[in-house]
Amino acid sequence: MSTDAPSRLSAILPARTEIVRLLQRPRAFLRAYCWPLVILIIGATADVITTYRNLQLYGPSVEAHPVQRWVSELVGVELGVPIAKLIQLVFVLLVAAWWKPWTPWMLSACGLLYATASLSNYFLWL
């Protein structure tokens, strides 16, 4: 009894999803969600910069996000911040693409949350 990966994947995906387009045709995904992705990238970039700055100044122990803290402690701040943020970004893309009607809203909302996190990092709100 053999099953192929596409049929197993389609068994767990919702009927309306953007996962397939994201994984198989990323350029088409980019074209379809250009502006929400711009919001996401701007917010995520600001968060990377301010997280890096704070971890350089105060050390990884100040980071509230456990994965970010763990990766930064494991490989150092210089590599840890971009690696952990890239992992976060991949998960954001996958979650946002999971259900098509919500994809642009999830991308935009996550971009705004990243921007808010960068403001919190910059002004040391938490």
N, C-alpha and C positions, 0 to 999 in steps of 0.2 A: 504494500500500500504506500504510494508515494504522492505527496502533495507538493506543488511548487510554491515558491515564495509569493508570487503575485496573488494567488488564490487565498493563501493564508492571510495576507495583508488585507485583501478586500473583505475578508470575513470579519475583521475587527474595526474597519474604518466605517464612519457614517456614510450615508448615501451621498451627501454633498460635502465633499472635502477638497482641500487644496494640497494635501500632502503629496499626492501623486504628481501634480504639476510642479510643486516645489522640488521634489527629488528627481523627477525625470526631465523637466523642462524649466530649469531655474530662470532662464532669460524671460520666458513667458510669465512666470510668477513676478519677476521684477517689473515687467511692463504693466501688469495688471494692478500691482499695488505700489506703484512708484512713490506717491506722496506719503502714504503711511510708512513706507520703508525709510523715506527721508527723515521723517519725524523720529522713527526708531533709531536710526544711525546717529543723528545729531544728539539725542538724549543719551544713548549708550556711550558715545565718544566723550561727552562731558562727564559722565559718570566714571569712565576709565581714568580720565585725567585727574579728577578730584580725588578718586580713591587712591590712585598711585601717589599723589602728593601727600595725602594724609598718612598712608602707610609708610612712606619715606620719613615723614616728620615724627610720627608717634609709634611706629612699629605695627606689625600685623595683629597684635593683641587688641587693638582698638576697633577692629573690623567686626561689625555685628553679624554679617553673613558668614555662617560657619564654613561653607565650602571655600569662599574667598580667603578667609583667615587660614584654613588648613593648607590650601595650595600655596599661599604666600609664605607660610612657615616652612613648608616642605621644600620649595625650589627657590625661595627668595622673592622679594617684592618685585624686582625687575621683570622676572618671568611669571611670577604668580598672578599678578594683577591681570595682564593680558590673557593668560591661559584661562583663568576662572571666568573672566568677563566673556570670553569667546564661548565657553561652555554654557553660560547663562543665555547668551544670544541665540545659540543653536536651539536650546529648549524653548525660548520665546517664539522663535520661528515655527518650530514644530507644533507647539500648543496653539498658536494663532492660526496655523494652516489646518488644524484638525477639522474645524467645522466652517465651511465656506461662508455662511451668512455673517459670521462674526470676525472673519479674518482682518478686514481693514480696521475695525474698531479695536481689536486686540493689539494689533501692531501699533496703532496710534496711542492707545492707552498705556502700553508698556513703554513707549518712547517718552511719554509725559511722566511716567513714574521714574524712569531713568533720570530725566531732567530734574525732577524733584529730589531724587537721591543725590544728584550732583550739587544742588543748592544746599542740601543738608550737610554734605561733606564740606563744602566751601565755607559755610557760615557756622559749622560745628553745632548744629541744632541738637544732635543726639549725642 
